[in-house]
Amino acid sequence: MALNALPARAQALTEQEKSLHVLNRLAYGPRPGDLQQVERMGVRRYIDQQLNPERIAMPAQLQARLAALPAYRMSATQLFNEYGPPSFDKSASREDQQAARQRAARELTPQFHQERLWLATESPRQLQEVMTEFWLNHFNVFEGRDWVRYWVGDYEQNAIRPHALGNFRQLLGAVAHHPAMLVYLDNWLSSGVNTPGAKGRFKGLNENYARELMELHTLGVDGGYQQADVMTLARILSGWTIDLQAMKEGAAPASFNAQRHDNGPKIFLGHPLPAGGEQEGEAALDILASHPATARFISTRLAQYFVADKPDPALVQKLSQTFLASHGDIRAVLQVLFDSPQFWARDNYQVQFKTPYQFVISSLRASATPVVNHKPVDGALSQFGMPLYGWLTPEGYKYSQAAWLNADALLRRINFAGGLASGRSTIARPDNTPAPPAAESPPLDPRQLQQTLGPTITPDAAAIIAASAPNLQAALMLGGPSFMKR
């Protein structure tokens, strides 16, 4: 059978389709001019650039806006000292503690959200932003939990983003030592049974982090561990805490309290661990990061995100082998994934239903809508069920179509698209600024938008759009079924 006689789904992607594919998977969709730029440079060169974000210059204007955010320049310790003390102080009144949390919500949260949205929509280092979101979700923390609200921005900026394309073991360690995770999953309170420092609120062994570290962060629920391993890992990590007094004096938050550490003999996942204080925890992280079950679990999640909800087992196996051979080199694993025939298969092209976050960010990018006011974006994401840093439990948001495709969600997306297409979205205006007259807020140019989206708009969809009223065409593109997929 001749190639042109094969079913359309079996034919190779065209060069333009390949360009759209990498912009939808390695990035949050095209901005005006992106599709043409990738076509000129070629998808292989684009992939190579994105895998090496340090080679991509950040726009000076974006850097200046980020630097102008006070919280962006503050360390975790500085954030604690500036915003936290009343809520950390047991002697403070409930009213003072609540006032401190409200101040953080009023001053810190908007800055953290603004930073995240600026980088997602404008950074040319798109794969780094995609992987930052991926790992933030994998190592989920909830900003509404206790003191996490003070540190969630620092957690993203200093624990996740620098390691998003780096080494998994280093990423795992950065997460394990960060105060946001120590507080979120209670390990900062955990103490070995009958240890000298096990007093007051620090009395008792807490298994929360140990369990999620194995079930959600490394081995996976079917990773072959037992409840005894959870208990052992909790004992290993006893004493990993934050020192409030030391932070008041300017020290880093994460610390090790030897007086609260269980020094008894331990066997973890079959590995005897000699008494070594904090080093026992580092050894346990080494074991987890290099475990075949971890390689398989991480590879499966990467393949689900970048290729298909139900990835080819052969691809997962190949990624797992690369993970182990490279000692957890995330960039190396992604390189194999992006070189795989499964990634480029037409069956996996434009079939993944966008999460609310992917839909909102890709809409802002395609329409070139600047995020001047983050509040309507936050509002939309909350309505869609995916607020920033807003998932309560440790497993994070799901990425599958089944989690997000329903009639109500589609209607909300269509309304959001219509707001952007009208040109009168409050996202592009400072907060509390009245809407200008319609004549001064021209709607999106449908011809420009169609050029930006390229083959996203199928021929059938293009015909329907062309037959519609001109003032509806851009909304039909952003709110249509083709744009819902990536």
C-alpha positions in Angstrom: 0.0 0.0 0.0 1.3 3.4 -0.9 2.1 5.8 1.9 -0.5 8.3 0.8 -3.1 5.6 0.9 -2.5 4.8 4.6 -5.0 6.0 7.1 -4.3 9.6 8.2 -3.5 8.6 11.8 -0.6 6.4 10.5 1.1 9.1 8.5 4.1 10.9 9.9 3.7 14.4 11.3 4.5 17.3 8.9 7.2 19.7 9.9 4.6 22.3 10.9 2.8 19.7 13.0 6.1 18.7 14.7 6.7 22.3 15.5 3.3 22.6 17.1 3.8 19.3 18.9 7.0 20.4 20.7 5.5 23.8 21.5 2.5 22.1 23.1 4.5 19.5 25.0 7.8 21.1 25.9 6.1 24.5 26.3 2.7 25.9 27.1 1.8 26.4 23.5 2.8 29.0 21.0 3.0 32.7 21.4 2.7 34.8 18.2 5.7 34.0 16.0 6.8 30.9 17.9 5.5 28.4 15.4 7.3 30.0 12.5 10.5 30.4 14.6 10.5 26.7 15.5 9.9 25.8 11.8 12.9 27.9 10.8 15.3 26.5 13.4 14.0 22.9 13.3 12.5 20.9 16.1 15.7 19.1 17.0 17.5 22.4 17.6 14.5 23.7 19.6 14.5 20.6 21.8 18.3 20.9 22.4 17.8 24.6 23.4 15.0 23.7 25.8 17.0 20.9 27.4 19.7 23.4 28.2 17.9 26.5 29.5 21.0 28.1 30.8 21.9 28.8 27.2 18.7 30.8 26.6 18.8 34.4 27.6 16.1 35.7 29.9 14.4 38.9 28.7 15.7 41.8 30.6 12.3 43.3 31.1 11.0 40.0 32.7 14.1 39.8 34.9 13.5 43.4 36.1 9.9 42.7 36.9 10.7 39.6 38.9 13.5 41.5 40.7 11.0 44.2 41.7 9.0 41.7 43.7 10.3 41.9 47.3 9.6 38.3 48.1 11.5 37.1 45.0 14.7 38.5 46.6 14.1 37.1 50.1 15.5 33.9 51.4 13.4 31.4 53.4 14.9 32.8 56.6 14.2 36.4 55.6 10.6 35.5 54.8 10.2 33.8 58.2 11.6 36.8 60.1 9.6 39.4 58.1 6.2 37.6 58.1 6.2 34.7 60.4 7.0 35.3 64.1 3.5 35.9 65.5 2.3 32.7 64.0 5.4 30.8 65.2 5.2 32.2 68.7 3.2 29.9 71.0 2.7 32.9 73.4 1.1 35.1 70.8 -2.6 35.5 70.9 -4.8 33.7 68.4 -5.7 37.1 66.9 -2.0 38.0 66.3 -1.3 34.7 64.8 -4.3 35.1 62.5 -3.2 38.6 61.6 0.2 37.3 60.5 -1.4 34.7 58.2 -3.7 37.3 56.7 -0.8 39.6 56.1 1.1 36.8 54.3 -2.0 36.1 52.2 -2.3 39.8 51.4 1.4 40.5 50.6 3.2 37.3 49.9 0.7 35.1 48.0 0.1 37.7 45.2 3.9 37.9 44.6 4.3 34.2 44.5 1.4 33.8 42.1 2.6 36.7 39.9 6.1 35.3 39.7 4.7 31.9 38.6 2.4 33.3 36.0 5.0 35.7 34.5 7.5 32.9 34.1 5.0 30.4 32.7 3.6 32.9 30.1 6.8 34.8 29.2 9.9 32.8 29.9 11.6 31.5 26.8 12.9 28.7 29.0 9.6 26.9 28.5 10.6 23.3 29.2 12.2 24.5 32.5 8.8 26.0 33.5 6.9 22.9 32.3 9.2 20.7 34.4 9.0 23.1 37.4 5.2 22.6 37.3 5.6 18.9 36.9 7.9 18.5 39.9 5.9 21.0 42.0 2.9 18.7 41.5 5.0 15.6 42.1 6.3 17.0 45.3 3.1 18.8 46.2 2.7 21.2 49.1 -0.5 23.1 49.9 0.0 26.8 50.5 -2.9 26.9 52.9 -1.3 24.5 55.4 0.1 26.3 58.4 3.4 28.0 57.6 3.7 26.7 54.1 2.2 30.0 52.8 5.4 31.8 53.9 7.7 29.5 51.9 5.9 28.1 48.9 7.4 30.7 46.6 10.9 30.0 47.9 10.2 26.2 47.6 9.5 26.7 43.9 12.3 29.1 43.2 15.1 27.4 45.2 14.2 23.7 45.7 12.4 22.9 42.5 13.3 25.1 39.5 17.1 24.8 39.8 16.9 21.0 39.7 13.9 20.6 37.3 16.2 19.4 34.5 19.0 18.3 36.7 19.7 15.3 38.9 16.8 13.5 40.6 18.8 12.8 43.8 19.7 16.4 44.2 16.1 17.4 43.6 14.9 14.9 46.2 17.4 16.2 48.7 16.4 19.9 48.1 12.8 19.0 48.7 13.5 16.9 51.8 15.4 19.7 53.4 13.0 22.5 52.5 10.9 24.0 55.4 7.8 24.0 53.2 8.0 20.2 52.9 9.1 19.6 56.5 6.1 21.6 57.7 3.6 20.3 55.2 4.1 16.6 56.0 5.0 17.2 59.7 8.5 15.8 59.7 9.7 18.8 61.5 7.8 17.6 64.6 9.0 14.0 64.4 11.2 12.6 67.1 12.5 9.2 67.9 10.6 7.4 70.7 12.1 8.1 74.1 14.9 10.3 72.7 16.1 13.1 75.0 14.5 15.8 72.8 11.1 14.1 72.4 9.1 16.6 74.5 6.0 18.7 74.1 4.8 19.1 70.5 8.0 17.2 69.4 7.1 14.1 71.3 6.3 11.2 69.0 7.4 9.6 65.7 5.5 11.0 62.7 5.3 8.7 59.6 3.6 11.2 57.2 6.6 12.3 55.2 8.3 8.8 55.2 5.1 7.3 53.8 4.7 9.9 51.0 8.4 9.9 50.3 8.1 6.3 49.2 4.6 6.1 47.9 4.4 9.4 46.0 7.9 10.8 45.5 10.0 7.7 44.7 9.0 4.0 44.7 5.3 4.4 43.9 2.5 2.6 45.6 3.5 -0.7 44.1 7.2 -0.2 44.8 7.7 -3.3 46.9 8.0 -1.7 50.3 6.3 -2.7 53.5 4.8 -0.9 56.5 8.0 -1.8 58.4 10.0 0.2 55.8 7.8 3.2 56.4 8.4 3.0 60.1 12.1 2.5 59.6 12.3 5.5 57.3 10.4 7.6 59.8 13.0 6.6 62.4 15.8 7.5 60.0 14.4 10.9 59.3 13.6 11.7 63.0 15.4 14.9 64.0 15.1 16.4 60.5 13.5 19.7 61.5 13.5 23.4 61.4 15.1 25.5 64.1 12.9 28.5 64.8 15.3 30.2 67.2 18.2 29.7 64.8 16.2 31.3 62.0 15.5 34.4 64.2 19.3 34.7 64.4 19.6 34.5 60.6 20.4 30.7 60.1 19.0 28.6 57.4 15.6 26.9 58.3 16.5 23.3 57.9 18.5 21.7 60.6 19.2 18.4 62.3 18.4 17.9 66.0 20.5 15.0 67.3 18.6 15.0 70.6 15.5 13.9 68.7 17.0 11.4 66.4 16.5 7.6 66.8 20.0 6.2 66.9 18.9 2.5 67.1 20.0 0.0 64.4 18.0 0.0 61.2 17.5 -2.0 58.1 15.9 -0.1 55.3 14.7 -1.8 52.1 17.2 -4.6 52.9 20.1 -2.2 53.5 21.6 -2.2 57.0 22.3 1.4 58.1 24.9 2.1 60.8 24.1 4.8 63.3 25.0 8.0 61.6 22.7 10.8 62.6 21.7 13.0 59.7 23.7 10.9 57.3 21.3 8.0 57.8 18.7 10.2 56.0 21.1 11.0 53.2 21.9 7.3 52.8 18.1 6.5 52.7 17.6 9.2 50.0 20.5 7.6 48.0 18.8 4.2 48.2 15.4 5.6 47.1 16.8 7.7 44.3 18.7 4.7 42.8 16.0 2.1 43.2 14.6 0.4 40.1 11.0 1.0 41.3 11.8 4.7 41.5 13.2 4.7 38.0 10.0 2.9 36.7 7.7 5.2 38.7 9.3 8.5 37.6 9.6 7.3 34.0 5.9 6.3 33.9 4.9 9.8 35.1 7.1 11.5 32.6 5.7 9.4 29.8 2.2 10.1 30.9 2.8 13.8 30.9 4.7 14.1 27.6 3.3 11.3 25.5 0.0 9.7 26.6 -2.2 8.9 29.6 -1.5 5.2 29.0 2.1 5.2 27.8 3.7 2.3 25.9 5.4 0.0 28.4 8.4 -0.3 26.1 8.9 3.4 26.3 8.7 3.3 30.1 11.2 0.5 30.2 13.6 2.4 28.0 13.3 5.6 30.1 13.8 3.5 33.3 17.0 2.1 31.9 18.3 5.5 31.1 17.3 6.8 34.6 19.3 4.1 36.2 22.3 4.2 33.9 22.6 8.0 34.2 22.1 8.0 38.0 18.9 9.9 37.7 19.8 12.5 35.1 16.5 14.1 34.3 17.8 15.8 31.1 19.1 12.4 29.8 15.8 10.7 30.4 13.9 13.5 28.6 16.3 13.4 25.7 15.5 9.7 25.2 11.8 10.4 25.5 11.9 13.2 22.9 13.9 11.0 20.6 11.4 8.1 20.9 9.0 7.1 18.1 6.2 7.1 20.6 6.6 10.9 21.3 6.4 11.6 17.5 3.6 9.1 16.7 0.5 10.6 15.2 -1.6 8.6 17.6 -0.1 10.8 20.4 -0.5 14.1 18.5 -3.1 16.6 19.7 -4.8 14.0 21.9 -4.0 15.0 25.5 -6.7 17.1 27.1 -5.2 20.2 28.7 -5.4 20.6 32.4 -7.0 23.9 33.6 -3.5 25.3 34.2 -2.3 24.3 30.7 -5.4 25.7 29.1 -5.2 29.0 30.9 -1.5 29.5 30.3 -1.7 28.4 26.7 -4.6 30.8 26.1 -2.7 33.7 27.6 0.3 32.9 25.5 -1.6 32.4 22.2 -3.5 35.7 22.7 -0.4 37.5 23.9 -2.3 38.7 27.0 0.1 40.1 29.6 -0.6 39.1 33.2 -0.8 42.6 34.7 -3.4 41.5 37.2 -3.0 38.0 38.5 -6.4 38.0 40.4 -8.6 37.0 37.5 -6.2 34.3 36.5 -6.3 33.0 40.1 -10.0 33.2 40.0 -10.3 31.2 36.8 -8.0 28.5 38.0 -10.0 28.2 41.2 -13.2 28.0 39.3 -11.6 25.3 37.1 -10.6 23.3 40.1 -6.8 23.8 39.8 -5.7 26.8 41.9 -2.0 27.5 42.2 -0.4 25.7 45.1 -4.0 24.8 46.0 -4.2 21.0 46.2 -4.8 20.0 49.8 -3.4 16.4 49.8 0.1 15.2 48.9 -0.7 13.3 45.6 -1.0 16.6 43.6 -3.3 17.3 40.7 -4.1 14.6 38.1 -3.1 15.2 34.4 -5.5 12.8 32.8 -8.4 13.7 30.6 -10.8 11.8 32.9 -10.0 14.2 35.7 -10.9 17.4 33.8 -13.2 16.7 30.9 -16.8 17.5 31.8 -19.6 19.8 30.6 -19.3 22.3 33.3 -15.5 22.6 32.8 -15.9 23.1 29.1 -18.5 25.9 29.6 -16.1 27.7 32.0 -13.3 27.4 29.5 -15.4 28.7 26.7 -16.4 31.7 28.8 -12.7 32.4 29.7 -11.8 32.2 26.0 -14.5 34.7 25.2 -13.2 37.1 27.7 -9.7 37.0 26.2 -11.0 37.2 22.7 -13.1 40.3 23.4 -10.0 42.3 24.3 -11.6 43.5 27.5 -10.1 41.0 29.9 -9.1 42.4 33.3 -6.0 40.3 33.3 -4.2 42.8 31.1 -5.2 45.8 33.3 -4.0 46.8 36.8 -6.3 45.8 39.6 -9.4 48.1 40.1 -8.8 49.9 36.8 -12.1 50.5 35.1 -12.6 48.9 31.7 -11.9 51.3 28.8 -14.6 51.9 26.1 -15.0 49.0 23.7 -13.6 51.1 20.9 -10.3 51.3 22.9 -10.2 47.6 23.6 -10.1 45.9 20.2 -10.8 42.2 20.1 -8.2 39.7 19.2 -7.4 39.6 15.5 -8.7 36.1 14.3 -6.2 36.1 11.4 -3.3 36.7 13.7 -4.5 34.1 16.2 -5.0 31.5 13.5 -1.5 32.2 12.3 -0.2 31.7 15.8 -2.0 28.5 16.3 -1.3 27.0 12.9 -2.4 23.4 12.6 -4.1 23.5 16.0 -7.1 24.7 14.0 -8.1 21.8 11.8 -9.5 22.4 8.3 -13.0 21.4 9.4 -12.7 23.8 12.4 -11.3 26.6 10.2 -14.3 26.3 7.8 -16.8 26.6 10.7 -14.9 29.6 12.1 -14.6 31.3 8.8 -18.4 31.0 8.4 -19.0 32.7 11.8 -19.4 36.3 12.6 -15.9 38.1 12.7 -16.3 39.1 16.3 -16.8 35.5 17.4 -13.9 33.9 15.4 -11.1 34.3 17.9 -13.3 33.1 20.8 -14.2 30.0 18.7 -10.5 29.3 18.2 -9.6 29.6 21.9 -12.8 27.9 23.1 -13.0 25.2 20.5 -12.3 21.5 20.9 -9.0 21.7 19.0 -7.5 24.2 21.4 -8.5 22.1 24.4 -6.0 19.4 23.3 -2.3 19.5 23.1 
